[in-house]
Amino acid sequence: MAQGGGRTDAAGDTVIVRAAIHPAIGIGRVGNSPDQFFCGPEVSYPTPRHPGFYRDANGALKRQAARFRIYGYNAAGDVVAELTTANSSIAWSAQLRNEKAAWYEFQLAMDIPEIEHAKPANRRNAEVKGEDRTKLMIDGDTVAIAGASQSGPAYRFNGEIFGIPVYLGELQTDAAGRLIVLGGQGVSASYAEQPLKDFSNNDTWYDDTADGPVTALVTIDGMTVPVDPAWVVIAPPNYAPNLKTVRTMYDLLFDLFVQSGQLPAPSPVSFTRDILPIFQRMSGLQWVNEGSTGHSATGRRSISTTRNSCSRYRRPTARWKCRGRSRIRFAISSSTGIRARRCRGFTATPCRSSRRPTSIKTAPCRLRS
């Protein structure tokens, strides 16, 4: 039985029969600061950091770490407790690899219709043949770590490409024994000292991004508990951390599960949960994308998130009910690629913002379905 801090179901079952690592996919990011890092967002809408937070005192970019936790579940599938060094024994392991130099070229995003007319995606470094192609794969091997507040050279992912050492990252644990995965330091180069020729496909070039599995061996009161694994992705830096793309990976996966019948479609549709976030992302992208500026900036005819617009969404006229819903479905479909399903409508309370909208169309809104 796990001790402390957990939520139990109505029957009070606190016997942990399995565990799972969360998040299922953790995102870390490279950075050139030699020792400074921060843990990446662990909620959907994190509080914005203060200016300068993402760089160290010398202006170098901090790495974004992916932090993993383990939760224990009872037989009914309810969370009993987070498992830490205080109530269990945890031995973590992770592997990082970078196989881009041996993989296929990037020509176009493969989830858009235009991919049918894209150039063929050939293997990178095609002149490297046979067994030598394994030298293109940067393998950091598997690294294990256990205990609280652990770190050091013994937990580093060290790989190589054609004999050139490549540091892919390292493992640490925090004070509660949670796993912290750090990626590389933003190094890219050519093992043959060749210049860049293309924005995405350059033979002989490599970098220190990577990905791989995260696993754990958990023991509670001398009993081993099966643990669902996770995956870690070490990506490039995020230079606009408070903005989101219009269609998130969650949106894409959720839509695929709904279309395949593995998950039900939202019913009823919630304006706050299902629609407003898409409008906010579309509006926010005007800061970094000229095309979004033309569609979402103040004064343009577009769907916005100001108080006046939110109020109109709540109490649409008969004419707007037809035209407005069509615009919503069109906006969602054209901006995300996700087919917007026809719905009977949605309800929302009026915005209760404490301040007036500024020149940007993202004034605070508090809506609920």
N, C-alpha and C positions, 0 to 999 in steps of 0.2 A: 504494500500500500504506500503510495506516495504521500509525502508529508508537506503541508504548508502551501498557502497561496493559491490553490486551485479552485475552480468552479466545479460543483458536482451537479448531477442531474437530480430530478425530483425524488428518485428512490435513494439518493445518497450513496451511490456506488462509486467508491474511490479506488477500486482495484484497477491498476493500469495493466492492460493486456497488450497494448502496442503503443508505438510512438511514431512521430513524424517530424522531419526537419522542416522548419519554416524560415524564410520563404522557400517555396518549391523551386523558384528560379531567382537567384540573388545576382544583383548587378554591381560590379565594381568598376572603377575607371582608373586609367593610368594617370600619372602625374610626375613631374620632374623634381618635386621637393624631396630631398634625400631622406627625411625622417618624419615629416608632418603628414597626417592623414585625418580623415573624418569618416564616420559611418554614414552610408547612404540613407536616403529616405526610407522610413519603415512604416509610414502611413500614406494614404492617398494624397492628402493636401498638407504637407509639412509647413511649419512656420518659416517664412523667408529668413535667411541668414543676414547678418549685418554686412555692410560693404567691406570688402577686403577679407572676408572670412575664408575664401577659397584659395588664398595665397599665403605663403609663409612670409617672414620678415624680409626675405631677400627677393620677394616677388615671384618665387617659383610656385607652380601649381601643385596643390596638395592632392594626394591620391584619395579616391573615394573607395573606402573599404566596404565589402559585403559582409554583414554580420548575420550569422545563422543561430537560431534557437531550436530547442527540441521541446515538443509538447507531448505529454502522455495522455492516452485516451482509454476510457473504459470499454466494456463490451458493447455498450449501446452507441459508441461513437462520439460520446461527449468528452470535452476536454476536462481532465482532472487537475492537471498542474503543469506549469513549465518545469522541465527537468534541468537542474543545475548541479553544481558540485555540492550543494547543500542537501540534496535529497537523492542523489544517484551518483554512479560512477560513469563517466563519459570518456570514450576514446574516439577522437575525430580522425578522419583521413580525407584527403582531397587530392585530386590530380589536375594539373594544368598542361594543356598542349596547344600549340599553334601549328596548324597544318595548311595555312593559307598559300604558302609558296608551292605546295604540291596539289592544291585544289583547283577548281575551275575559275576562269576569268569572270569578272563582273561586267555584264553588258547592260542589264536593266533589271529593275525590281521584278521578281517573278510572280507577283500577285496582281498584276495589272494586265488588261487585255493587250496592250502594245507589245508584250513579250513575244507574241506570235510572229512579230515582224523584226525582232532583234537579231543581231548577228549571232552566229553560233558561239557558245561559250566553250572555248578550248581549255585544255589544261595549261596552267601556268608553268613556265620553265620547261616547255615541251622538249627542249634539246637534252635535258637530263633524263637518261634512260635507265631501265632495269633497277637493280638494287640501289643504285645511287639516288633514286628518288626518295628513299627513306631518309637521306641526309637533309632533305628539304623540310622535314617535320621536326619542329622544335618541341621536344618532350621533356617537361619538367619533372616527370616521374610522379610517384605517389608519395606524399608527405603525411606523416602521422603526428598528432599532438594530443596531449591530455593534461588535465589539471587546470588550475586557475592562474591567470596573469602570466602566461608563458609566452616567450618570444626569443628570438635569437637566430644566429646563422644556421643552426641545425634544422630549421623549419623553412628553408628557402627552396624555391623551385628553380633549379639551375639546368638549363638546356643548352643546346648548341646547334648551329647550322653550318655545315661544311667546316667543322672544327672551330668555328667562332663562338665563344661563350655568349649565351643569352640569358639574362635574368628575367624570369617571368613573374616573380612575386614571392610571397611568403605567407605563412600562417602565424596567427597569434591567438591567444584567448584572453577574454576580459576577466574581471574579478569574480564573475559568477560561472566561469567556464564556458561561456558562449564562444563560438568560433568566429574569428575575424580573418577574412581572406583579403590580402592586398595583392594588387597586380603589379605590372612592371612600371618603369619610370619614363615611358614615352619615347623610347629609343627606336629609331628606324634607320636602316642603312642597306647598302648593297654588299653582299659577300664578295662580289667581283668588282666593286668600286665603279659601278656603272651609273650614269646620270638618270634622273627621272625623265620619262618620255610621255606618260599618260597619267590622268588623274586617279586611275584605279588599278590599272594593269601594267606592272613594271617587273619584268623578269629580273631575277637575282636579288630583288629587294625583299626585306622582311621587317617585322616589327615585334613588339612584345605584348600585344593583346593575346588573349587566350581564353579557353573555357574548359570545363570538365566536371566530373561528378564529385559530389560531397556525400560522405557516408559517416555513420557513427555506430559504435558498439556501446550499448547502454545496459547497465546492470543495476537493478533495484533490489535491495535486500538479498543479494546473492543470486538473483534470478535474472537471466538475460531476456531482454524485451526486444522483439523485432522492431526495426526502425525503417520507415519509408525514407529513401534517399532524396537528395536535392541536386541542383545543378548551379554552377557559378559561371557567370560570363564577365570577362574583363574587357571592357569597351573603351573607346576613346573618351576624352574629357567631355563634359557637358558644359558648354559655355553660356547656356541660358537655363540655369537649373530651375527657375520658377515658371518656365513655360513647358507646355506639353504639345505634342503633335496632335492634330485633329483626331486621328484614329490611333488609339493606343493598342499595344499588343493584347491587353485584356479585352478590349472591344472586339478585336479580330477573333481571338480564341472563343470568346463567349458566343459570337455570332455563328461560328462554325459548329459549336456544340448544339446550338438551338436548331440550326438547319439540318443537322444530322439526327435530331430527335433525342439527343442525350440529355438536354436540359430544356425546361419549358420557357417559352417567351415571357417577358415581363407582363404581368397582368394583375392589377391595372397598370398602364404606363404611368410612370412618375415623371412629372416635368423636372423636378429637382434632381432626381437620380439619373434619368435616361436622356434628357434633352438639354437642359441648361449647361451641363459640363461641355457639351460639344460646342455650343455657342461661345462659351467663355474661352475655350481653346482657340476657336477661329478668331476671336477678337484679340486675344493675347499675341497671336503670331504676327500682328502688324508691326511689332517691335523688331522683328528679325527677318521678315519676308515682304518684299515689295508688292508681290501679288496679293498677299493678305491685306496689306495697307489699302489697296484699291477697293477691296470688298468690305472691310470692317472698320475703316477709320471714320471718325466723326464727320457727319455731313453726307455720308454715302447712304444709298438706299440698300440697307441690309438688315438682317436680323441681329439685334443688339441685346445687351444685358443691362441696359439702364433701367431705372425705376419706372419710367413711363412705358417702356416696352413690356416689362414684366407685368405691369398692371393691365395692359391690353391683352396679354396672353391669358390672364386670369378671367377677364370679362370681355371676351370677343364679341363683336357685333355679328349679326347673321351673315353679312357679306364677308367679314374677315374670317369667320369660321371655315368657309370654303377656301378662300384664297390663302389665308394664313397657314392652315394645315398643309396645303399643297406646297407652300414655300418651305415649311419645316421639313417635309419629307424630301423635297428636292435638295435642300441644304445639307441634310444628313447624308443622302445618297451620293451627291456629287463631291462632297468634301471628304468623305470617309471611304467610299467604295462599298459601304455596307448597305444592303437593300433595306430601306425604311418601310416597315410594315404599316398598312393602313390601320388606324385605331379609331375608336369612337370618340376619343377626346381625352383630356386630362384636366385635373383641377389643381389649383395652387392658391395659396394665400397671398395677399399683396406684399410687396417688398416693404420692409420696415428698416430702411437704412438710416443710420444716424447722421450721415452727411450727404451732401448733394453730389450728383455725378460730376466727375471732372471731365476734362476734354477727351479722356479715353473712355471707351464704352465698357468698362469693367467695374463700375461702381458697386459697392457692396450690396448684395441681394440676400434676403433670407426667405427662401420659398420652401414650402413643403407640400407634398402630394396629399 
